[in-house]
Amino acid sequence: MKAAIRNRYGGPEVLRISEVETPVPKDNQLLIRVHAATVNRTDCGVLWGKPFVFRFFIGLPKPRHASTGTDFAGVVEAIGKRVTRFQPGDRVFGFNDNNCGSHAQYLVVPETYPITTVPDNISLEEAAAAPEGAHYAYNYIRKTKMKAGDHVMVYGATGAIGSAAVQLLKHIGANVTAVCNSKNVALIRSLGPGRVIDYETEDFTAGGEQYDFVLDAVGKSSFGVCKKILKPGGLYMSSELGPGNENLYLPFTTRFASKRVVFPVPTDIKATLTFIKDLLAAGHFKPVIDRRYPLEQIADAFHYVNSGQKIGNVILRIE
Ligand SMILES: NC(=O)c1ccc[n+]([C@@H]2O[C@H](COP(=O)([O-])OP(=O)(O)OC[C@H]3O[C@@H](n4cnc5c(N)ncnc54)[C@H](OP(=O)(O)O)[C@@H]3O)[C@@H](O)[C@H]2O)c1
């Protein structure tokens, strides 16, 4: 089979498209023909091995999986004799933020893996684009107990996390204010937030509005900047560590303050998949797709994603 492989950490130049042996499923495993994956910001961490601490999960001193790839959508090609939940021919999608090597034509995973069937009305590309951003977004919502009626600002609504967060928050009935650049105002408005702020023409912290939650989904702002737009009792959270890694220690130092920082650690991918599968089927969540690249151009896809300029998700097509 064809796969994007590397044997050390580094930039896209360490990746090669190679012919490697197609894996054979064990008794408890599925063989999946991967049709689409994404190149996402988690994959960038997997490729570069950054931050360094990530290597304790994905392989030290070298990558555990030769292939990159954290999410996938495809068709079950074969099953081991103890597999009961899936059949050959099932359309499935899944995600593993510690890398599952899905930038390849075939993948074997145990049936207990974070994987589920794709709703009939959803294409495999849409399914591949669904889990990564939604997993992080759903964890912020779930772990901070955001609920209907809460006022939530999503800063960086054009990212994979931000564009998923806007839709998931709208679904639970929150009052969402989304912040994005001028050229994507119409796109972000189409995701259904109550209000869109163009950060290029308007200071998103001006205007006097206050929020129960501010989610900095691209990690480009800070608690210091956002504190004044939090209501008393309000929470700030970011998808990044922040200036000087402050988002790691601010949850402790603001613990008894009126306005606090939280840094929820994303867990339970199976719960996310169960949640988003129903939303996808009902049309309440439509992952935003930006560019599509063939597997052979994976290096270009990584360069683009690592630029921090993608809108939503970047698809890798695996023929
Ligand atoms: N905590 C975790 O476990 C975890 C997991 C995955 C990703 N992440 C991190 O989360 C962040 C977001 O990832 P993502 O994949 O959702 O999105 P992304 O690819 O980083 O988002 C890119 C989008 O953000 C916008 N953006 C960039 N700078 C901005 C700014 N100053 N203000 C507002 N928008 C800005 C860009 O458009 P414009 O610049 O044109 O506005 C672009 O559309 C990344 O830093 C990633 O490393 C964290």
The ligand as a Gaussian input file, in Angstrom:
#p B3LYP/6-31G(d) Opt

LIG

0 1
 N       -5.090000      22.082000      23.224000
 C       -5.040000      21.105000      22.321000
 O       -5.093000      19.922000      22.642000
 C       -4.952000      21.479000      20.858000
 C       -5.268000      20.540000      19.876000
 C       -5.261000      20.923000      18.557000
 C       -4.883000      22.207000      18.229000
 N       -4.505000      23.071000      19.190000
 C       -4.103000      24.439000      18.872000
 O       -5.280000      25.175000      18.676000
 C       -5.021000      26.228000      17.768000
 C       -6.127000      26.264000      16.737000
 O       -6.072000      25.163000      15.885000
 P       -7.145000      25.019000      14.734000
 O       -6.770000      23.843000      13.930000
 O       -8.498000      25.109000      15.297000
 O       -7.009000      26.323000      13.903000
 P       -5.830000      26.975000      13.061000
 O       -5.558000      26.176000      11.879000
 O       -4.678000      27.317000      13.870000
 O       -6.643000      28.293000      12.741000
 C       -6.297000      29.088000      11.790000
 C       -7.317000      30.204000      11.716000
 O       -7.147000      31.088000      12.815000
 C       -7.187000      32.421000      12.343000
 N       -6.345000      33.308000      13.123000
 C       -4.998000      33.351000      13.126000
 N       -4.565000      34.345000      13.919000
 C       -5.669000      34.918000      14.447000
 C       -5.865000      35.977000      15.347000
 N       -4.857000      36.673000      15.878000
 N       -7.130000      36.306000      15.681000
 C       -8.171000      35.610000      15.180000
 N       -8.044000      34.595000      14.310000
 C       -6.798000      34.258000      13.942000
 C       -6.658000      32.309000      10.926000
 O       -7.202000      33.278000      10.085000
 P       -6.639000      34.782000      10.061000
 O       -5.232000      34.815000      10.576000
 O       -6.727000      35.174000       8.633000
 O       -7.602000      35.489000      10.952000
 C       -7.107000      30.937000      10.459000
 O       -8.331000      30.958000       9.752000
 C       -3.632000      25.985000      17.198000
 O       -2.720000      26.854000      17.816000
 C       -3.338000      24.554000      17.579000
 O       -1.963000      24.317000      17.773000
 C       -4.560000      22.742000      20.491000

